[in-house]
Amino acid sequence: MSVRIWVSTVARLGLAAVWLVAGGLKVGDLAASGRAVNAYQLFPYEVAKVIGAAQPFLEIALGLLLLAGFAVRLTAGISAALLVVFIAGIVSAWARGLQIDCGCFSTGGELGAGADPAYGWDLARDAGFLLLAGVLLWRPRTRYSIDGILMGDEQ
């Protein structure tokens, strides 16, 4: 068994966990998720609310697909695109001097007085997640996956 397939398997399961945790933390309070998107000041409030309400479900769907190992390359591509959007949003907030919590694993929104944003950490973390998606785009074959069963790779 190749080491590469195990690296890809760990990347798939790790990225699945990221999406499931991120979506799971937000799905219980869709209004807060909408406020977190609105804090970026990139969309009109009504649009930000819709994006915020849909985002946790997209994240959970991506997590479940990766957990099952179904359509791994496609799901990794969507994950990578979403992570690039998140990174661009954080860079935009930082460049415009906004004082917000990114809302990646929380309800997000504007920070209280005296609190400093963790943009550098947020960008490094999201770049790491983007690296996981990149591994799966490059090598989507993984162990214990529906894709492997469908393609005859699993015994």
C-alpha positions in Angstrom: 0.0 0.0 0.0 1.4 3.4 -1.0 2.2 6.1 1.5 0.5 8.6 -0.8 -2.9 7.0 -0.5 -2.6 7.2 3.3 -1.5 10.8 3.1 -4.6 11.5 1.0 -6.8 9.6 3.4 -5.6 11.7 6.3 -6.1 14.9 4.3 -9.6 13.8 3.3 -10.6 12.9 6.9 -9.0 16.1 8.3 -10.7 18.4 5.8 -14.0 16.5 6.5 -13.6 17.2 10.2 -12.9 20.9 9.5 -16.1 21.3 7.5 -18.2 19.3 9.9 -17.0 21.2 12.9 -17.2 24.6 11.2 -20.7 24.0 9.9 -21.9 22.3 13.0 -20.9 25.2 15.2 -22.9 27.6 13.0 -26.0 25.6 12.0 -27.7 26.2 15.4 -27.7 30.0 15.0 -28.2 30.9 11.4 -28.9 34.6 12.3 -25.4 34.8 14.0 -23.9 33.2 10.9 -25.6 35.9 8.8 -24.3 38.7 11.1 -20.8 37.2 10.8 -20.9 37.4 7.0 -22.4 40.9 7.3 -19.4 42.0 9.5 -17.2 41.8 6.4 -19.1 44.6 4.8 -18.9 43.1 1.4 -22.6 42.5 0.7 -25.9 44.2 1.4 -27.4 43.0 4.7 -30.1 40.9 3.1 -27.6 39.1 0.9 -25.2 38.5 3.8 -28.1 36.9 5.8 -28.8 34.5 3.0 -25.1 33.6 2.5 -24.8 33.2 6.3 -27.8 30.9 6.5 -26.6 28.7 3.6 -23.0 28.5 4.5 -23.2 26.0 7.4 -25.3 23.6 5.3 -22.7 23.8 2.5 -19.9 23.2 5.0 -21.7 20.2 6.5 -22.4 18.8 3.0 -18.8 19.1 2.0 -17.8 17.4 5.3 -20.2 14.5 4.8 -19.1 14.0 1.2 -15.4 13.9 2.2 -16.1 11.7 5.2 -17.8 9.2 2.9 -15.1 9.6 0.3 -17.7 10.4 -2.4 -16.7 12.6 -5.4 -13.4 13.5 -3.5 -11.8 15.5 -6.3 -14.9 17.5 -7.0 -15.5 18.1 -3.3 -11.9 19.1 -2.8 -12.2 21.6 -5.7 -15.3 23.1 -4.2 -13.5 23.2 -0.8 -10.5 24.9 -2.3 -12.7 27.5 -4.0 -14.6 28.2 -0.8 -11.3 28.5 1.2 -9.9 31.0 -1.4 -13.1 33.1 -0.9 -12.6 32.9 2.9 -9.0 33.9 2.6 -9.9 36.8 0.3 -12.5 37.9 2.8 -10.1 37.9 5.7 -7.5 39.8 3.6 -10.1 42.3 2.6 -11.2 42.9 6.2 -7.6 43.2 7.4 -6.8 45.7 4.6 -9.8 47.8 5.4 -9.0 47.9 9.1 -12.1 46.1 10.2 -12.0 44.7 13.7 -13.9 41.4 13.3 -13.8 37.8 14.3 -13.7 35.8 11.0 -16.6 33.6 12.1 -14.9 30.5 10.8 -15.5 28.4 13.9 -17.6 30.8 15.9 -20.5 33.2 15.6 -18.0 35.9 14.3 -18.9 39.5 14.0 -17.4 42.7 15.3 -14.9 42.4 18.1 -15.4 44.2 21.4 -13.3 47.2 22.5 -9.7 46.3 23.1 -9.9 43.0 21.3 -7.5 42.4 18.4 -8.4 40.3 15.4 -6.3 37.2 14.7 -6.1 37.7 11.0 -2.6 36.3 10.7 -3.6 33.1 12.5 -6.9 32.9 10.5 -5.0 33.2 7.2 -2.3 30.6 8.2 -5.0 28.1 9.3 -7.1 28.5 6.2 -3.9 28.2 4.0 -3.3 24.9 5.8 -6.9 23.8 5.0 -6.3 24.9 1.4 -3.2 22.6 1.4 -5.3 19.7 2.5 -7.8 20.4 -0.4 -4.8 20.7 -2.8 -3.5 17.2 -1.7 -6.9 15.8 -2.6 -7.1 17.6 -5.9 -3.7 16.2 -6.8 -4.3 12.7 -5.3 -8.0 12.0 -4.8 -7.6 8.2 -4.3 -8.1 7.4 -0.6 -8.7 4.4 1.6 -12.2 3.6 3.0 -14.1 5.6 0.5 -17.2 5.3 -1.7 -15.1 6.4 -4.6 -12.7 3.5 -4.0 -15.6 1.0 -3.8 -17.1 2.3 -7.0 -13.7 2.2 -8.8 -12.8 -1.2 -7.5 -9.9 0.0 -5.4 -11.3 -1.3 -2.1 -11.0 -4.9 -1.2 
